[in-house]
Amino acid sequence: MIDEIAIREVLARYVRAADHRNGAAMAELFVDGATVEIHYDKGGADQLLGVLEGREAIAHAVGAMMLPHPPRGWSHHTTHDAIVSIAGDFAELDAQFVVFSVLGAQQPADGWPETAVGAQGAVTPIESGYYRPTLRKIDGAWRIQTHRIYLDLPMAFPRQAA
């Protein structure tokens, strides 16, 4: 049970690193030579959208492929219904995810209206799918070896400058 908790914590740290756009923290969750595969689950017809190879590429992608948060904005990755399978020093995880965009409203210069109560802004779901990493235990710590992301929505990636 302790290994299962540690594996789930790797996923929790993964989503926090993504939300904070922290490439260094993200890279620490992966083994050397790790890969990330991004798939679009097109109604059961899997389409591979891209592959990141190595910790450095994974760390870079957190800043280069993920847009910075706007003023008063944030993102929250949530994971649900994780299924963990462990065989010795190897494990598989299968978890659903939803990413929410959070944008706080701009407070008017003269303050909130008298009728305003509670949180001001919007929380909008923007992404969903499944995270399916394989992990390896090295020196007592679980790290991601291959991370497969299956998106429910198609994805556009920024173009590289020529």
KATAFEN-V928017 format. One record per backbone hydrogen bond with DSSP energy under -0.5 kcal/mol. NH is the residue of the N-H (numbers start at 1). CO is the residue of the C=O. If there is no record, write none. Layout:
# KATAFEN-V928017
NH | CO
NH | CO
This chain:
# KATAFEN-V928017
5 | 1
6 | 2
7 | 3
8 | 4
9 | 5
10 | 6
11 | 7
12 | 8
13 | 9
14 | 10
15 | 11
16 | 12
17 | 13
18 | 14
19 | 15
20 | 16
21 | 17
21 | 18
22 | 17
23 | 21
26 | 22
27 | 23
28 | 24
29 | 26
30 | 27
31 | 144
34 | 31
35 | 145
36 | 52
37 | 147
38 | 50
39 | 37
39 | 149
40 | 47
41 | 39
41 | 151
42 | 40
42 | 45
43 | 41
45 | 42
46 | 44
47 | 40
49 | 38
49 | 47
50 | 38
52 | 36
54 | 34
54 | 52
58 | 54
59 | 55
60 | 56
61 | 57
62 | 58
63 | 59
63 | 60
64 | 60
65 | 61
66 | 61
67 | 65
73 | 70
74 | 102
76 | 100
78 | 76
78 | 98
80 | 96
83 | 94
85 | 92
87 | 90
90 | 87
91 | 135
92 | 85
93 | 133
94 | 83
95 | 131
96 | 80
97 | 129
98 | 78
99 | 127
100 | 76
101 | 124
102 | 74
102 | 100
103 | 122
104 | 72
105 | 120
107 | 105
111 | 108
116 | 113
121 | 119
122 | 103
124 | 101
126 | 99
127 | 99
129 | 97
130 | 150
131 | 95
132 | 130
132 | 148
134 | 146
135 | 91
136 | 143
137 | 89
138 | 136
138 | 141
141 | 138
143 | 136
144 | 29
145 | 134
146 | 134
147 | 35
148 | 132
148 | 146
149 | 37
149 | 147
150 | 130
150 | 148
151 | 39
151 | 149
152 | 128
